Amino acid sequence: MRWVLRQSLFLISVAMLGHRPVLSESALNKNTKPLDIRTYYSLHYVGQPLVSPDQTRVLFTEYYYDQEQNDEAAMVNIVDISSGAVKTLTPNAVGQTYEAIDWLDDSFIAYSYNGSIYSMPAQEDASGSLVFEPPWPIGTTKLRDKIIAFGANVYPDCNLQQTSDRRAEEKTNQTTSALVFDNLWVRHWDAWMTMRKPNVFAASLVRDDDRWSVGAERNLMAKLPPFHDPLIRWYADDYAMDKQGKTIAFVVRNPSDNMAAKTNVDIYLVPTDDSKKPMLLTGDSDGVASSPVFSPDGKYLAWLQMETPGYESDINRIYIYDVEAGTNRSVARDWDRSPDLLLWSSDGTSLFALAPDHGNTIVFSIDVSSGSRQQLTNNGTAIDIALAGSDQLVLQYTDQDKSTDLYILDIGTKKLRQLTDVNAEVLKDTYVGAAEDFWFVGACDEKVHGWLVKPPAFDPAKKYPLVYIIHGGPQESFLKTFGFSVSDLNVYASAGLIAAVVNFHGSTGYGQNFTDSIGGQWGGYPYEDLMKGLDHILEKHKYIDPGRLVAMGGSYGGYMVNWINGHTKRFKALVAYDGEFSSVLGWYSTDELWFTEHDMGGTPYDPKSRRMYEKYNPERFANEFSTPTLFFHGGNDFRLGLENSLAPFTLLRRKNIPARLVYFPDEGHLITRKGNEIKYLVETFRWIAEHTNTEIAYEYSR
């Protein structure tokens, strides 16, 4: 179900008791207007950068949300690295699935459109030619000179056509909707498990003049040993292909009984011609392997490896495999940051890595011989990177006050040059606040980091409400980003609120010990950090009204909102999205058991670890719940089921305490549909206004 906002104007106005931060045009700076909902959802988003073989241009997809048609749109662009000139290659299509795939050569690109692959000259006003119309949906496509690789969810021992035929036959002959399971997993994230699993395929890519065609596909995972339960089969998460198109490294979850309690994710190496069986590279570890990447000459493969079984937030170690020698080694083991992505330098002597660091995602260079590191950026969030010659990188980059765009990073000087500005018109004369960092002494007498964003036309003589946003994970962090998130600080600041976040104990980017410290402390150290952080904010910023505080969060942040409701009366209102209410029920109903078992020290049916589940169980303090709370939940959330919001909503209403439940039957653990995101913000601002006696003028028209 898609939600459509029918009001021509959304305006919350509740009688004020005392101070009144009102957003109105007359109160704003002369050349600045607030970032209202309509403007925020008019932002465009730049996708992964793909550099041309001659290193002069970047291919990328540009996405946006068409509010009039309540649908998403995309177009494929090229930007010149020297001049910054942008050319749009595909029509600006609403409701269509344009995706840039890669360069075929310096003159032609490939893109996907509604599931098919097309080639076209890399110029404006050119038309596309069909390359491949698969009989069954494919994704994650990679191109080399004479090879195409892709992923597809297929039945056991079936190619694309056989999978399509089998599915059609099932639909025709289906007499029951029952699903029968004997093992875990039965469902994951937002979908029930089926016989179809993600596999990696390769096929020949044949050129005839300026046209390409695709040969018969080969399933590169078909030679892996079968598992006794066909619903629990090999499950590919990711893959990489060398530049020569000869070898693929794929990331796969090993099938086993009770997979929901294990993090054994391995990397296999296989030739693209399928002449050999896949070779296991990570048999020495039962932790999570990820992010494989080949060196430019194809002689080495690097990847990220967690070494602790059952711990999905372990530090990512960097491993390098020598393809010819058949040996691997780990580098930079003294580094106390956990990288998320790797990229080889053009000469293969170093690796570029993205790693969270103090609320940013920083670009680092790592010498593969010595493991020594060099920091190349200082702030902001690098989402993706690509080589553009030997001396520069293309970054997909954002910051608290910068929307996502492409930038050029000079490796030698470390200077950033903005390459695209896709939101120049959208954000013209619009207020976007920068982050103001703060540090305080939190739990364990350790320094804890946070930041806040102020509203437009800020006046320190006024009193402002505070919205305190709590991140999920819990082993994640708030990062300085801007755009397309219901937790974006600038959306709340432009509504006349002070918006603040704290990266409490358990957050990433502050050292692995800081991340690990949340184990056995779900309601302990993080809650202490949040309360001490709030004390610090109120002490240092007298313009914040301590009588108009709101806390909100999703996932673990929603758990913490429930924990707060049972432990303090400081907040006038709370907002929880897909949070956990019962730690015990949460384990019994979640799709992934390993993270709770790790953090709680075992299972809730074990008397020893049961004590930890009960110690930090928000439901145990239900009698203390008294703060009005707005709950959101997705009907397809299999991480934390609907009962985790329905239960505390029932509790509060049974106690005659104001509460509201907003149910999204078509959402999972995250809100993904833009119309639903808008509904989330509208309901949240309405709730804040109602329960903090604040007037919020927040316009949204269609």
C-alpha positions as CSV (number, residue, x, y, z in Angstrom):
1,M,0.0,0.0,0.0
2,R,1.4,3.4,-1.0
3,W,0.5,6.3,1.2
4,V,-0.4,9.5,-0.5
5,L,-0.5,12.8,1.3
6,R,-3.7,14.5,0.3
7,Q,-3.4,17.8,2.2
8,S,-2.3,20.7,0.1
9,L,-0.6,22.2,3.1
10,F,0.6,20.5,6.3
11,L,0.7,22.9,9.3
12,I,1.0,21.9,12.9
13,S,0.0,24.6,15.3
14,V,-0.5,23.9,19.0
15,A,-1.1,26.6,21.6
16,M,2.3,27.5,23.1
17,L,3.0,27.6,26.8
18,G,6.0,30.0,26.9
19,H,8.6,29.9,24.2
20,R,7.8,29.7,20.5
21,P,10.4,28.8,17.8
22,V,8.2,29.4,14.8
23,L,9.4,28.7,11.2
24,S,8.0,31.4,9.0
25,E,9.4,33.2,6.0
26,S,9.6,36.5,7.9
27,A,11.7,34.9,10.7
28,L,14.3,33.5,8.3
29,N,17.5,35.0,7.1
30,K,16.9,37.2,4.1
31,N,18.3,34.7,1.5
32,T,17.5,31.4,3.4
33,K,14.4,29.3,3.5
34,P,13.9,26.2,5.6
35,L,14.4,22.7,4.2
36,D,10.8,21.6,4.1
37,I,9.6,18.1,3.3
38,R,8.9,18.9,-0.3
39,T,12.4,20.3,-0.9
40,Y,14.0,17.5,1.0
41,Y,12.3,14.9,-1.2
42,S,13.2,16.8,-4.3
43,L,16.8,16.0,-3.7
44,H,18.7,14.0,-6.4
45,Y,21.1,11.2,-5.4
46,V,24.3,10.3,-7.3
47,G,25.1,6.6,-7.6
48,Q,28.3,4.6,-7.9
49,P,31.1,6.2,-10.0
50,L,32.3,4.2,-13.0
51,V,35.5,5.6,-14.7
52,S,36.0,5.2,-18.4
53,P,39.0,3.2,-19.6
54,D,40.8,6.3,-20.8
55,Q,40.3,7.8,-17.3
56,T,38.7,11.0,-18.6
57,R,34.9,10.5,-17.8
58,V,32.7,9.1,-15.1
59,L,29.5,7.1,-15.7
60,F,26.9,7.3,-13.0
61,T,23.2,6.9,-12.3
62,E,21.2,9.9,-10.9
63,Y,18.1,9.0,-8.8
64,Y,15.3,11.1,-7.6
65,Y,11.7,10.9,-6.3
66,D,8.9,12.3,-8.4
67,Q,6.4,13.5,-5.8
68,E,3.6,14.2,-8.3
69,Q,3.6,10.6,-9.5
70,N,4.7,9.1,-6.1
71,D,7.4,7.0,-7.8
72,E,11.1,6.9,-8.1
73,A,13.1,7.8,-11.2
74,A,16.6,7.5,-12.6
75,M,18.8,8.5,-15.5
76,V,22.2,7.6,-16.7
77,N,24.8,10.4,-16.9
78,I,28.4,11.0,-17.9
79,V,30.6,13.8,-16.4
80,D,33.9,14.9,-17.8
81,I,36.6,14.8,-15.1
82,S,38.4,17.9,-16.4
83,S,35.6,20.3,-17.1
84,G,32.8,18.9,-14.9
85,A,30.4,19.0,-17.9
86,V,27.5,16.5,-17.5
87,K,25.7,14.7,-20.3
88,T,22.5,12.8,-19.8
89,L,22.4,9.7,-21.9
90,T,19.1,8.1,-21.1
91,P,15.6,9.6,-20.9
92,N,14.5,11.0,-17.6
93,A,12.1,8.1,-16.8
94,V,9.7,7.9,-13.8
95,G,8.9,4.5,-12.5
96,Q,11.6,2.9,-14.7
97,T,14.7,1.1,-13.6
98,Y,17.6,2.7,-15.4
99,E,20.9,1.6,-13.9
100,A,24.4,2.4,-15.2
101,I,26.3,-0.9,-15.5
102,D,29.8,-0.1,-17.0
103,W,31.9,1.0,-19.9
104,L,32.1,-1.5,-22.8
105,D,35.0,0.6,-24.2
106,D,35.8,4.3,-24.4
107,S,33.0,4.9,-26.9
108,F,30.2,2.7,-25.6
109,I,28.5,2.1,-22.3
110,A,26.0,-0.6,-21.0
111,Y,23.0,0.1,-18.9
112,S,20.0,-1.9,-17.6
113,Y,16.5,-0.9,-18.3
114,N,13.5,-2.8,-16.8
115,G,15.7,-6.0,-16.4
116,S,17.3,-6.0,-19.9
117,I,20.8,-4.8,-20.8
118,Y,21.4,-2.3,-23.5
119,S,24.5,-0.8,-25.2
120,M,24.7,2.7,-26.5
121,P,27.3,5.3,-27.6
122,A,28.6,7.4,-24.8
123,Q,26.9,10.5,-26.1
124,E,23.7,12.5,-25.9
125,D,20.7,11.7,-28.1
126,A,22.0,8.2,-28.9
127,S,19.7,5.2,-28.9
128,G,20.3,2.0,-27.1
129,S,20.7,-1.5,-28.6
130,L,19.5,-4.6,-26.9
131,V,22.4,-6.8,-25.6
132,F,20.7,-9.2,-23.3
133,E,17.0,-9.9,-22.5
134,P,17.2,-12.5,-19.7
135,P,14.3,-14.8,-19.2
136,W,14.6,-14.4,-15.5
137,P,15.6,-11.3,-13.4
138,I,19.3,-10.7,-12.9
139,G,21.3,-8.2,-10.9
140,T,24.8,-7.0,-9.9
141,T,26.2,-7.1,-13.4
142,K,29.9,-6.7,-14.2
143,L,31.5,-6.4,-17.7
144,R,34.9,-7.2,-19.0
145,D,36.3,-7.3,-22.6
146,K,34.6,-10.6,-23.5
147,I,32.8,-11.6,-20.3
148,I,29.7,-10.6,-18.5
149,A,28.9,-11.7,-15.0
150,F,25.7,-11.4,-13.0
151,G,23.8,-12.7,-10.0
152,A,20.4,-14.3,-10.1
153,N,18.0,-16.1,-7.7
154,V,17.6,-19.6,-9.3
155,Y,16.3,-23.0,-8.4
156,P,18.7,-25.8,-7.7
157,D,20.5,-27.0,-10.8
158,C,18.6,-24.6,-13.0
159,N,19.7,-21.8,-15.4
160,L,17.7,-18.7,-16.0
161,Q,15.2,-20.2,-18.5
162,Q,14.7,-23.3,-16.4
163,T,14.0,-21.2,-13.4
164,S,11.5,-19.1,-15.3
165,D,9.8,-22.2,-16.6
166,R,9.7,-23.9,-13.2
167,R,8.3,-20.8,-11.5
168,A,5.6,-20.6,-14.2
169,E,4.7,-24.2,-13.7
170,E,4.5,-23.7,-9.9
171,K,2.1,-20.9,-10.3
172,T,-0.1,-22.9,-12.7
173,N,-0.2,-26.0,-10.6
174,Q,-0.1,-24.5,-7.1
175,T,-2.9,-25.8,-4.8
176,T,-1.5,-24.5,-1.5
177,S,0.4,-21.5,-0.2
178,A,2.1,-23.4,2.6
179,L,5.8,-23.1,3.2
180,V,7.4,-26.0,5.2
181,F,10.7,-25.7,7.1
182,D,12.9,-28.1,9.0
183,N,15.9,-25.7,9.6
184,L,16.8,-22.1,10.3
185,W,16.7,-19.8,8.4
186,V,13.0,-19.7,7.6
187,R,13.0,-16.0,6.8
188,H,15.5,-13.2,6.4
189,W,15.2,-9.4,6.6
190,D,11.8,-9.0,4.8
191,A,11.3,-12.2,2.9
192,W,10.6,-15.9,3.6
193,M,13.1,-18.4,2.3
194,T,12.3,-20.2,-0.9
195,M,14.1,-22.7,-3.1
196,R,15.5,-19.9,-5.2
197,K,18.9,-18.7,-4.0
198,P,21.4,-16.0,-5.3
199,N,24.0,-17.6,-7.5
200,V,26.8,-16.1,-9.6
201,F,26.8,-16.6,-13.4
202,A,29.2,-15.8,-16.3
203,A,28.7,-15.7,-20.0
204,S,30.6,-14.7,-23.1
205,L,30.1,-11.1,-24.4
206,V,30.5,-11.1,-28.1
207,R,31.0,-7.9,-30.2
208,D,30.0,-7.6,-33.8
209,D,30.9,-4.1,-35.1
210,D,29.0,-1.8,-32.6
211,R,26.6,-4.4,-31.3
212,W,27.1,-6.9,-28.5
213,S,25.4,-10.2,-27.6
214,V,25.5,-12.6,-24.7
215,G,26.1,-16.3,-24.9
216,A,24.8,-19.1,-22.7
217,E,25.2,-18.5,-19.0
218,R,27.3,-20.7,-16.7
219,N,26.5,-21.1,-13.0
220,L,29.8,-20.7,-11.3
221,M,28.5,-22.2,-8.0
222,A,27.0,-25.3,-9.5
223,K,30.0,-27.5,-8.6
224,L,29.7,-26.7,-4.8
225,P,28.7,-29.7,-2.8
226,P,24.9,-30.1,-2.3
227,F,23.2,-29.7,1.1
228,H,20.6,-32.2,2.4
229,D,18.0,-29.4,2.9
230,P,17.2,-27.8,-0.5
231,L,15.9,-24.7,1.3
232,I,19.3,-24.2,3.0
233,R,21.6,-23.9,0.0
234,W,24.7,-21.9,-1.0
235,Y,23.8,-18.2,-0.8
236,A,26.0,-15.7,-2.7
237,D,26.2,-12.3,-1.0
238,D,28.6,-10.5,-3.4
239,Y,31.3,-11.1,-6.0
240,A,34.3,-9.5,-7.8
241,M,35.8,-10.2,-11.2
242,D,39.4,-9.5,-12.2
243,K,40.1,-6.9,-14.9
244,Q,41.2,-9.7,-17.3
245,G,37.8,-11.4,-17.0
246,K,39.4,-14.7,-16.1
247,T,38.6,-15.2,-12.5
248,I,35.7,-14.4,-10.1
249,A,35.8,-14.3,-6.3
250,F,32.4,-14.8,-4.8
251,V,31.2,-14.3,-1.2
252,V,28.9,-17.1,0.0
253,R,27.1,-18.2,3.1
254,N,27.9,-21.8,3.8
255,P,24.8,-24.0,4.1
256,S,24.4,-25.7,7.5
257,D,21.8,-26.6,10.0
258,N,20.7,-23.5,12.1
259,M,22.3,-21.0,9.8
260,A,20.5,-18.2,11.7
261,A,23.0,-18.7,14.6
262,K,26.2,-18.7,12.5
263,T,28.3,-16.1,10.7
264,N,30.4,-18.4,8.5
265,V,30.7,-16.4,5.3
266,D,33.5,-17.5,3.0
267,I,35.2,-16.4,-0.3
268,Y,35.7,-18.8,-3.2
269,L,37.8,-18.4,-6.3
270,V,36.6,-19.8,-9.6
271,P,37.5,-19.3,-13.3
272,T,34.9,-17.6,-15.4
273,D,35.0,-20.4,-17.9
274,D,33.9,-22.8,-15.2
275,S,36.8,-25.1,-16.0
276,K,37.5,-25.8,-12.3
277,K,35.6,-26.2,-9.1
278,P,35.4,-23.2,-6.8
279,M,38.4,-23.0,-4.5
280,L,37.9,-22.0,-0.8
281,L,40.2,-19.2,0.4
282,T,38.9,-18.6,3.9
283,G,38.6,-22.0,5.4
284,D,40.7,-21.0,8.4
285,S,38.0,-18.6,9.7
286,D,34.3,-19.1,10.6
287,G,33.8,-15.3,10.7
288,V,32.3,-13.0,8.0
289,A,34.4,-12.5,4.9
290,S,33.4,-9.6,2.6
291,S,34.4,-7.0,-0.1
292,P,36.8,-9.0,-2.4
293,V,38.7,-6.9,-4.9
294,F,41.4,-7.9,-7.4
295,S,44.6,-6.0,-8.1
296,P,44.8,-4.4,-11.6
297,D,47.0,-7.2,-12.9
298,G,44.8,-9.9,-11.4
299,K,47.7,-11.4,-9.4
300,Y,46.3,-10.6,-6.0
301,L,43.0,-10.6,-4.3
302,A,42.3,-8.5,-1.2
303,W,39.2,-8.9,1.1
304,L,37.9,-8.0,4.6
305,Q,37.8,-10.7,7.2
306,M,36.1,-10.9,10.6
307,E,37.9,-13.5,12.6
308,T,35.5,-14.0,15.6
309,P,32.7,-16.6,14.8
310,G,29.2,-15.4,15.7
311,Y,30.2,-11.7,15.9
312,E,28.9,-9.6,13.1
313,S,30.6,-6.4,14.4
314,D,34.1,-7.8,14.8
315,I,36.9,-5.7,13.4
316,N,37.5,-6.2,9.6
317,R,41.0,-7.4,9.0
318,I,42.6,-6.9,5.6
319,Y,43.7,-10.2,3.9
320,I,45.7,-10.5,0.6
321,Y,45.8,-13.7,-1.5
322,D,48.6,-14.3,-4.0
323,V,46.8,-16.0,-6.8
324,E,50.0,-17.6,-8.4
325,A,51.6,-18.7,-5.1
326,G,48.3,-19.8,-3.5
327,T,49.2,-18.1,-0.2
328,N,47.5,-15.4,1.9
329,R,48.5,-12.9,4.5
330,S,47.0,-10.2,6.7
331,V,48.2,-6.6,6.6
332,A,47.8,-3.5,8.9
333,R,46.8,-5.6,11.9
334,D,47.8,-2.8,14.2
335,W,45.1,-0.6,12.8
336,D,42.3,0.1,15.2
337,R,39.7,1.0,12.6
338,S,37.3,-1.4,10.8
339,P,37.2,-0.7,7.0
340,D,34.1,-1.2,4.9
341,L,35.5,-1.2,1.4
342,L,38.8,-1.7,-0.4
343,L,40.3,-0.6,-3.8
344,W,43.7,-1.3,-5.2
345,S,46.0,1.4,-6.4
346,S,46.9,1.5,-10.1
347,D,50.3,0.0,-9.5
348,G,49.2,-2.6,-7.0
349,T,51.5,-1.4,-4.2
350,S,48.7,0.0,-1.9
351,L,45.1,-0.3,-1.1
352,F,42.6,2.5,-0.6
353,A,40.1,1.8,2.2
354,L,37.0,3.5,3.5
355,A,36.6,3.3,7.3
356,P,34.3,5.0,9.8
357,D,36.2,7.5,12.0
358,H,34.7,9.9,14.6
359,G,31.4,10.3,12.7
360,N,32.9,10.4,9.3
361,T,33.9,7.8,6.7
362,I,37.5,8.5,5.8
363,V,39.6,7.5,2.8
364,F,42.9,5.9,3.8
365,S,45.8,4.6,1.8
366,I,47.5,1.4,3.1
367,D,50.9,0.2,1.9
368,V,50.5,-3.5,1.3
369,S,54.1,-4.3,2.2
370,S,54.4,-2.5,5.5
371,G,50.8,-2.0,6.4
372,S,51.5,1.7,7.1
373,R,48.6,4.0,6.5
374,Q,48.0,7.5,5.3
375,Q,44.7,9.5,5.9
376,L,43.6,11.2,2.7
377,T,40.4,12.9,3.8
378,N,39.5,14.6,7.1
379,N,35.7,14.8,7.3
380,G,32.5,13.9,5.6
381,T,31.4,10.5,4.4
382,A,32.9,8.8,1.4
383,I,30.3,6.2,0.2
384,D,32.3,4.7,-2.7
385,I,35.5,5.3,-4.6
386,A,37.0,4.6,-8.0
387,L,40.4,5.0,-9.6
388,A,40.8,7.9,-12.1
389,G,44.4,7.4,-13.1
390,S,47.4,6.9,-10.8
391,D,47.1,10.1,-8.9
392,Q,43.4,10.7,-8.2
393,L,40.2,9.1,-7.0
394,V,36.6,9.7,-7.7
395,L,34.5,9.8,-4.5
396,Q,30.8,9.4,-4.0
397,Y,30.8,11.8,-1.1
398,T,28.4,13.6,1.3
399,D,28.6,15.6,4.6
400,Q,26.1,16.9,7.2
401,D,25.6,20.0,5.0
402,K,26.4,18.6,1.6
403,S,24.2,16.3,-0.5
404,T,25.7,13.3,-2.2
405,D,27.8,14.2,-5.2
406,L,30.9,13.1,-7.1
407,Y,34.3,14.6,-6.1
408,I,37.8,14.3,-7.3
409,L,40.4,13.5,-4.6
410,D,44.1,14.4,-5.5
411,I,46.0,11.6,-3.8
412,G,49.2,13.7,-3.5
413,T,47.8,17.0,-2.2
414,K,44.7,15.4,-0.5
415,K,42.5,18.2,-2.0
416,L,38.9,17.6,-2.9
417,R,37.4,19.1,-6.0
418,Q,33.6,18.9,-6.5
419,L,32.7,17.3,-9.8
420,T,28.9,17.3,-9.8
421,D,26.3,19.5,-8.1
422,V,23.0,17.7,-8.9
423,N,21.1,19.6,-6.2
424,A,22.3,23.2,-7.1
425,E,18.8,24.3,-8.1
426,V,16.9,22.3,-5.5
427,L,18.9,23.7,-2.6
428,K,19.3,27.2,-3.9
429,D,18.7,29.7,-1.0
430,T,17.8,26.7,1.2
431,Y,19.2,26.3,4.8
432,V,21.3,23.3,5.3
433,G,23.1,23.4,8.7
434,A,26.6,22.1,9.4
435,A,27.4,19.8,12.3
436,E,28.6,21.3,15.6
437,D,30.7,18.7,17.3
438,F,30.9,18.1,21.1
439,W,32.7,15.7,23.4
440,F,31.9,14.7,26.9
441,V,32.9,12.2,29.6
442,G,30.5,9.2,29.4
443,A,30.5,5.7,30.7
444,C,33.7,4.2,31.9
445,D,35.1,7.7,32.2
446,E,35.8,7.6,28.5
447,K,35.2,10.5,26.0
448,V,32.1,10.2,23.9
449,H,31.3,12.1,20.7
450,G,28.2,13.8,19.4
451,W,27.1,16.7,17.3
452,L,24.1,18.9,16.8
453,V,22.5,21.0,14.0
454,K,20.8,24.3,14.7
455,P,17.7,25.6,12.9
456,P,17.7,28.5,10.3
457,A,17.6,32.0,11.7
458,F,18.9,30.6,15.0
459,D,18.6,33.1,17.9
460,P,20.5,32.2,21.1
461,A,18.1,34.4,23.1
462,K,15.2,32.0,22.3
463,K,14.4,28.6,23.7
464,Y,14.2,25.6,21.4
465,P,12.9,22.1,21.7
466,L,15.5,19.3,21.4
467,V,15.1,16.1,19.3
468,Y,17.6,13.5,20.5
469,I,18.1,10.9,17.7
470,I,19.4,7.5,18.7
471,H,21.1,5.3,16.1
472,G,20.5,1.6,15.5
473,G,22.8,-1.3,15.2
474,P,23.8,-1.1,18.0
475,Q,27.3,-1.5,16.6
476,E,26.9,1.2,14.1
477,S,27.4,5.0,14.1
478,F,25.7,8.2,13.1
479,L,27.7,9.5,10.1
480,K,27.8,13.0,8.8
481,T,25.6,12.7,5.7
482,F,22.7,14.6,4.2
483,G,19.8,13.3,2.2
484,F,17.0,10.6,2.0
485,S,16.9,9.5,5.6
486,V,14.1,10.0,8.1
487,S,16.8,10.6,10.7
488,D,18.5,13.4,8.9
489,L,19.3,16.1,11.4
490,N,18.7,18.9,8.9
491,V,15.1,17.9,8.4
492,Y,14.4,18.4,12.1
493,A,16.5,21.5,12.4
494,S,14.6,23.2,9.6
495,A,11.4,22.4,11.5
496,G,12.6,24.7,14.3
497,L,14.2,22.1,16.5
498,I,17.7,21.5,17.8
499,A,18.7,18.1,16.5
500,A,21.4,16.2,18.3
501,V,23.0,12.7,18.1
502,V,25.5,10.8,20.3
503,N,27.7,7.9,19.2
504,F,27.5,6.0,22.4
505,H,29.6,3.0,23.6
506,G,29.2,0.3,21.0
507,S,29.4,2.7,18.1
508,T,31.9,2.1,15.3
509,G,34.7,4.5,14.3
510,Y,36.2,5.0,17.8
511,G,38.3,1.9,18.1
512,Q,37.3,-1.7,18.4
513,N,37.4,-1.8,22.2
514,F,34.7,1.0,22.1
515,T,32.6,-1.0,19.7
516,D,33.0,-4.3,21.7
517,S,32.1,-2.6,25.0
518,I,28.4,-2.9,24.4
519,G,28.5,-6.6,24.9
520,G,26.5,-7.4,28.0
521,Q,25.6,-3.7,28.3
522,W,22.7,-3.0,26.0
523,G,20.8,-0.9,28.6
524,G,24.0,0.0,30.5
525,Y,26.8,2.0,28.9
526,P,24.8,3.4,26.0
527,Y,22.0,4.7,28.3
528,E,24.6,6.3,30.6
529,D,26.2,7.9,27.6
530,L,22.9,9.3,26.3
531,M,21.9,10.7,29.7
532,K,25.4,12.3,30.3
533,G,25.4,13.6,26.8
534,L,22.0,15.2,27.4
535,D,23.3,16.8,30.6
536,H,26.3,18.1,28.6
537,I,24.1,19.6,25.9
538,L,21.7,21.3,28.3
539,E,24.7,22.7,30.3
540,K,26.5,24.1,27.3
541,H,23.5,25.2,25.3
542,K,21.2,27.3,27.4
543,Y,19.0,28.0,24.4
544,I,17.6,24.5,24.7
545,D,14.4,24.2,26.7
546,P,14.8,21.3,29.2
547,G,11.0,21.0,29.4
548,R,10.6,20.2,25.7
549,L,12.9,17.2,25.0
550,V,12.0,14.4,22.5
551,A,14.0,11.2,22.0
552,M,13.6,9.0,18.9
553,G,15.2,6.0,17.3
554,G,14.8,3.0,15.1
555,S,15.9,-0.7,15.6
556,Y,18.3,-0.6,18.5
557,G,17.4,3.1,18.8
558,G,13.8,1.9,19.2
559,Y,14.9,-0.5,21.9
560,M,16.6,2.4,23.7
561,V,13.5,4.5,23.4
562,N,11.6,1.7,25.2
563,W,14.4,1.5,27.8
564,I,14.2,5.2,28.3
565,N,10.5,5.0,28.9
566,G,11.1,2.6,31.8
567,H,13.9,4.6,33.3
568,T,13.4,8.4,33.1
569,K,10.7,11.0,32.9
570,R,13.0,13.6,31.2
571,F,11.3,13.5,27.8
572,K,8.0,15.0,26.9
573,A,7.5,12.6,24.0
574,L,9.2,9.6,22.4
575,V,9.2,8.1,18.9
576,A,10.2,4.5,18.2
577,Y,10.5,2.8,14.8
578,D,10.8,-1.0,14.6
579,G,12.3,-1.2,18.1
580,E,12.6,-4.1,20.5
581,F,10.2,-4.3,23.5
582,S,11.1,-7.7,24.9
583,S,14.7,-8.9,24.7
584,V,13.5,-12.5,25.3
585,L,10.8,-12.4,22.6
586,G,13.2,-10.6,20.4
587,W,15.6,-13.6,20.3
588,Y,12.8,-16.1,19.8
589,S,11.3,-14.3,16.8
590,T,14.3,-12.6,15.0
591,D,15.8,-13.8,11.7
592,E,19.4,-13.5,12.9
593,L,20.2,-15.1,16.2
594,W,24.0,-14.6,16.2
595,F,24.2,-10.9,17.2
596,T,21.9,-11.2,20.2
597,E,23.6,-14.4,21.4
598,H,27.0,-12.7,21.1
599,D,25.9,-9.5,22.9
600,M,23.9,-11.3,25.6
601,G,26.4,-14.1,26.2
602,G,24.1,-16.9,25.0
603,T,20.5,-17.9,24.6
604,P,17.5,-16.9,26.8
605,Y,16.7,-20.6,27.5
606,D,20.2,-21.0,29.2
607,P,19.7,-20.0,32.8
608,K,23.1,-18.3,32.9
609,S,22.6,-16.0,29.9
610,R,18.8,-15.6,30.7
611,R,19.9,-13.2,33.5
612,M,21.4,-10.9,31.0
613,Y,18.4,-10.9,28.7
614,E,16.2,-10.0,31.7
615,K,18.6,-7.4,33.1
616,Y,18.3,-5.3,29.9
617,N,14.7,-6.2,29.0
618,P,12.6,-3.1,28.6
619,E,9.4,-5.1,29.1
620,R,10.5,-5.8,32.7
621,F,10.1,-2.1,33.5
622,A,6.6,-1.8,31.9
623,N,5.1,-0.5,35.1
624,E,7.3,2.6,34.8
625,F,6.3,3.5,31.2
626,S,4.6,6.9,31.3
627,T,5.9,9.0,28.4
628,P,3.7,9.5,25.3
629,T,5.1,7.5,22.5
630,L,4.6,7.3,18.7
631,F,5.4,3.8,17.3
632,F,6.1,2.9,13.7
633,H,6.4,-0.6,12.4
634,G,6.7,-2.5,9.1
635,G,4.6,-5.5,8.4
636,N,7.5,-7.3,6.7
637,D,10.0,-6.6,9.5
638,F,11.6,-10.0,10.3
639,R,14.4,-8.6,12.3
640,L,12.0,-7.3,15.0
641,G,8.4,-8.3,14.5
642,L,5.3,-6.2,14.8
643,E,4.6,-7.4,18.3
644,N,7.6,-5.3,19.5
645,S,5.6,-2.1,18.7
646,L,2.1,-3.4,19.2
647,A,3.0,-4.6,22.8
648,P,4.2,-1.2,24.2
649,F,1.5,0.6,22.3
650,T,-1.0,-1.7,24.0
651,L,0.7,-1.1,27.4
652,L,0.5,2.7,27.1
653,R,-3.0,2.8,25.9
654,R,-4.2,0.4,28.6
655,K,-2.6,2.8,31.1
656,N,-4.4,5.7,29.5
657,I,-1.2,7.3,28.3
658,P,-1.2,8.9,24.9
659,A,0.3,6.6,22.2
660,R,0.0,6.2,18.5
661,L,0.8,3.3,16.2
662,V,1.6,3.8,12.5
663,Y,1.7,0.5,10.6
664,F,3.3,0.1,7.2
665,P,2.1,-3.3,5.8
666,D,4.5,-3.0,2.8
667,E,7.7,-2.1,4.7
668,G,10.4,-4.2,6.4
669,H,12.9,-3.2,9.1
670,L,13.6,0.0,7.2
671,I,11.3,2.4,5.4
672,T,12.1,2.2,1.7
673,R,9.2,3.9,0.0
674,K,9.4,7.6,-0.2
675,G,5.7,8.2,0.3
676,N,6.0,6.2,3.6
677,E,9.0,8.2,4.6
678,I,7.0,11.4,4.1
679,K,4.2,9.9,6.2
680,Y,6.8,9.1,8.9
681,L,8.0,12.7,9.0
682,V,4.5,14.2,9.0
683,E,3.3,12.0,11.9
684,T,6.6,12.6,13.8
685,F,6.3,16.4,13.5
686,R,2.7,16.3,14.5
687,W,3.5,14.2,17.6
688,I,6.4,16.5,18.6
689,A,4.1,19.5,18.2
690,E,1.3,17.9,20.2
691,H,3.4,16.9,23.2
692,T,5.9,19.7,23.5
693,N,3.5,22.6,23.1
694,T,5.5,23.8,20.1
695,E,4.3,25.4,16.9
696,I,5.9,23.9,13.8
697,A,5.1,25.3,10.5
698,Y,6.1,22.6,8.1
699,E,4.8,22.7,4.6
700,Y,4.2,19.8,2.3
701,S,2.1,20.3,-0.9
702,R,1.5,18.1,-3.9
